[in-house]
Amino acid sequence: MKHGVLLELFLRHSFYSDARCSDFTLEPSVETARILRNHRCLVRPSPDGVRVLTAVDESTGLPFLPLPSNTALGFHLVLRNDDFPFFSDLTGINAHCSPLFTNAGLGAGASELQLVSGGTALEPGVFANVELQLEGAGSGVASFHISFQAKQLRWAYYCITDLAPNGDDIGIIDAAPSGASDVVLFSDANRTHLDTNPDPSDPIAVQLAARYPGMRRIRMLSDQPVTCREAPRKNLELRRGDESLASSLPNPSVRCISRMTAPQQDVLFYIVKYRLNPFHNP
């Protein structure tokens, strides 16, 4: 029997270079699975969403058993990537005890589902529920999407070094080509010499002081929060004056998160070790 696409739902995330989010599976609720089965519909998962196919009359192309116009289909968003909370802004999700993505109340032609509070509690293991109301979806293939936004956090680089001060301070420079967007700035005002100005509100600084008491310890904090993204920023350099000490610095991992308490803020951090005498124990 021939099938045609009845509706499709895609997941999008600004973290990914192609915006396609494959961090979830979309599973029909028990009631939705029953409705679709009784109307000869098939659920076809895709890496970044789901499609619902319906059996069609080969002579007319119309659904063999049309779903009633007032049908509401329910799906469960089940998280499959443990790193998702580390790079995703979950402020909206966390504001609802039972988050629900729905097309209810959307204007004609709108495709992005809105996040509201659902009327039923989430089942164990479910990240959020999805409700698609067919009434008002229009003719043809009904296409919807859910959008997630990347988290924004300041970056902190900690440099551990035995370089003696020489008048030129150590800093981080984003050497991206002129005109590049999304340049990360590390100004002098956000550089702290932790060996001479300890910061008890910074747990990473406290750990480094205990581990490297005889070394210079410099923290360089980005001026603004940096948007998490899949593609690494490849132009960050550790410099002393005009001298490049290390190029193409690794970006902080989304799992390397630390909370400073004065002021309270979460940062992503990376520790850079630059030694002239690498075998010297401080």
RAJOBEL-V695758 format. One record per residue. N is the residue number from 0. PSI is psi in radians with two decimals (NA if undefined). Layout:
# RAJOBEL-V695758
n->N psi->PSI
n->N psi->PSI
This chain:
# RAJOBEL-V695758
n->0 psi->2.44
n->1 psi->2.49
n->2 psi->2.58
n->3 psi->2.80
n->4 psi->2.16
n->5 psi->-0.84
n->6 psi->2.80
n->7 psi->2.53
n->8 psi->2.22
n->9 psi->2.64
n->10 psi->2.29
n->11 psi->2.54
n->12 psi->2.26
n->13 psi->-0.22
n->14 psi->-0.61
n->15 psi->2.50
n->16 psi->-0.65
n->17 psi->0.09
n->18 psi->-0.08
n->19 psi->2.21
n->20 psi->2.03
n->21 psi->0.51
n->22 psi->-0.08
n->23 psi->2.83
n->24 psi->2.59
n->25 psi->2.00
n->26 psi->2.27
n->27 psi->2.54
n->28 psi->2.90
n->29 psi->-0.78
n->30 psi->-0.73
n->31 psi->-0.71
n->32 psi->-0.67
n->33 psi->-0.80
n->34 psi->-0.82
n->35 psi->-0.70
n->36 psi->-0.72
n->37 psi->-0.31
n->38 psi->0.38
n->39 psi->0.74
n->40 psi->2.66
n->41 psi->2.47
n->42 psi->2.16
n->43 psi->1.78
n->44 psi->2.63
n->45 psi->2.89
n->46 psi->-0.53
n->47 psi->0.54
n->48 psi->-2.57
n->49 psi->2.61
n->50 psi->2.53
n->51 psi->2.13
n->52 psi->2.56
n->53 psi->2.50
n->54 psi->2.34
n->55 psi->2.65
n->56 psi->2.14
n->57 psi->-0.41
n->58 psi->-0.54
n->59 psi->-0.38
n->60 psi->0.06
n->61 psi->2.70
n->62 psi->2.39
n->63 psi->-0.75
n->64 psi->1.53
n->65 psi->2.48
n->66 psi->2.48
n->67 psi->2.56
n->68 psi->-0.40
n->69 psi->0.26
n->70 psi->2.40
n->71 psi->2.18
n->72 psi->2.34
n->73 psi->2.43
n->74 psi->2.74
n->75 psi->2.27
n->76 psi->2.04
n->77 psi->2.09
n->78 psi->2.34
n->79 psi->-0.09
n->80 psi->1.97
n->81 psi->-0.35
n->82 psi->-0.20
n->83 psi->-0.82
n->84 psi->-0.37
n->85 psi->-0.52
n->86 psi->0.10
n->87 psi->2.47
n->88 psi->1.89
n->89 psi->0.34
n->90 psi->-0.82
n->91 psi->-0.76
n->92 psi->-0.80
n->93 psi->-0.25
n->94 psi->-0.15
n->95 psi->2.31
n->96 psi->-0.43
n->97 psi->1.34
n->98 psi->2.40
n->99 psi->2.23
n->100 psi->2.22
n->101 psi->2.72
n->102 psi->0.08
n->103 psi->2.25
n->104 psi->-0.02
n->105 psi->2.56
n->106 psi->2.92
n->107 psi->2.32
n->108 psi->-0.17
n->109 psi->2.42
n->110 psi->-0.31
n->111 psi->2.14
n->112 psi->2.54
n->113 psi->2.63
n->114 psi->2.16
n->115 psi->3.11
n->116 psi->2.21
n->117 psi->2.85
n->118 psi->-0.16
n->119 psi->2.59
n->120 psi->2.62
n->121 psi->2.46
n->122 psi->2.72
n->123 psi->2.34
n->124 psi->-0.03
n->125 psi->2.25
n->126 psi->-0.75
n->127 psi->2.78
n->128 psi->2.75
n->129 psi->2.35
n->130 psi->2.19
n->131 psi->1.99
n->132 psi->2.15
n->133 psi->-0.46
n->134 psi->2.21
n->135 psi->0.01
n->136 psi->-0.25
n->137 psi->3.07
n->138 psi->2.93
n->139 psi->-2.88
n->140 psi->2.16
n->141 psi->2.10
n->142 psi->2.25
n->143 psi->2.85
n->144 psi->2.69
n->145 psi->2.30
n->146 psi->2.32
n->147 psi->2.57
n->148 psi->2.57
n->149 psi->2.58
n->150 psi->2.64
n->151 psi->2.16
n->152 psi->2.58
n->153 psi->2.61
n->154 psi->2.47
n->155 psi->2.11
n->156 psi->2.32
n->157 psi->2.11
n->158 psi->2.14
n->159 psi->2.07
n->160 psi->2.71
n->161 psi->0.20
n->162 psi->2.24
n->163 psi->2.53
n->164 psi->2.41
n->165 psi->0.29
n->166 psi->-0.48
n->167 psi->2.15
n->168 psi->2.68
n->169 psi->2.40
n->170 psi->3.02
n->171 psi->2.29
n->172 psi->2.33
n->173 psi->1.83
n->174 psi->0.57
n->175 psi->2.62
n->176 psi->2.64
n->177 psi->2.35
n->178 psi->-0.08
n->179 psi->2.53
n->180 psi->2.87
n->181 psi->0.70
n->182 psi->2.39
n->183 psi->2.17
n->184 psi->2.41
n->185 psi->1.64
n->186 psi->2.86
n->187 psi->-0.57
n->188 psi->-0.37
n->189 psi->0.39
n->190 psi->2.31
n->191 psi->2.24
n->192 psi->1.69
n->193 psi->-0.38
n->194 psi->-0.46
n->195 psi->-0.35
n->196 psi->1.32
n->197 psi->2.59
n->198 psi->1.68
n->199 psi->-0.23
n->200 psi->-0.09
n->201 psi->1.86
n->202 psi->-0.55
n->203 psi->-0.72
n->204 psi->-0.69
n->205 psi->-0.76
n->206 psi->-0.74
n->207 psi->-0.59
n->208 psi->-0.66
n->209 psi->-0.56
n->210 psi->-0.58
n->211 psi->1.09
n->212 psi->-0.44
n->213 psi->0.09
n->214 psi->2.74
n->215 psi->2.40
n->216 psi->2.03
n->217 psi->2.23
n->218 psi->2.26
n->219 psi->1.99
n->220 psi->2.33
n->221 psi->2.56
n->222 psi->-0.63
n->223 psi->2.81
n->224 psi->2.52
n->225 psi->2.31
n->226 psi->2.20
n->227 psi->2.45
n->228 psi->2.72
n->229 psi->-0.75
n->230 psi->2.18
n->231 psi->2.64
n->232 psi->2.05
n->233 psi->0.06
n->234 psi->0.30
n->235 psi->2.29
n->236 psi->2.54
n->237 psi->2.14
n->238 psi->2.69
n->239 psi->1.82
n->240 psi->-2.21
n->241 psi->-0.03
n->242 psi->2.21
n->243 psi->2.08
n->244 psi->-0.59
n->245 psi->2.24
n->246 psi->2.89
n->247 psi->0.92
n->248 psi->2.42
n->249 psi->2.56
n->250 psi->2.61
n->251 psi->2.44
n->252 psi->2.57
n->253 psi->-0.28
n->254 psi->-0.22
n->255 psi->1.36
n->256 psi->2.43
n->257 psi->2.61
n->258 psi->2.05
n->259 psi->2.64
n->260 psi->-0.14
n->261 psi->1.63
n->262 psi->2.82
n->263 psi->2.14
n->264 psi->2.59
n->265 psi->2.43
n->266 psi->2.68
n->267 psi->2.38
n->268 psi->2.73
n->269 psi->2.41
n->270 psi->2.15
n->271 psi->2.23
n->272 psi->2.13
n->273 psi->1.90
n->274 psi->2.38
n->275 psi->-0.53
n->276 psi->1.41
n->277 psi->-0.36
n->278 psi->0.11
n->279 psi->2.26
n->280 psi->2.09
n->281 psi->NA
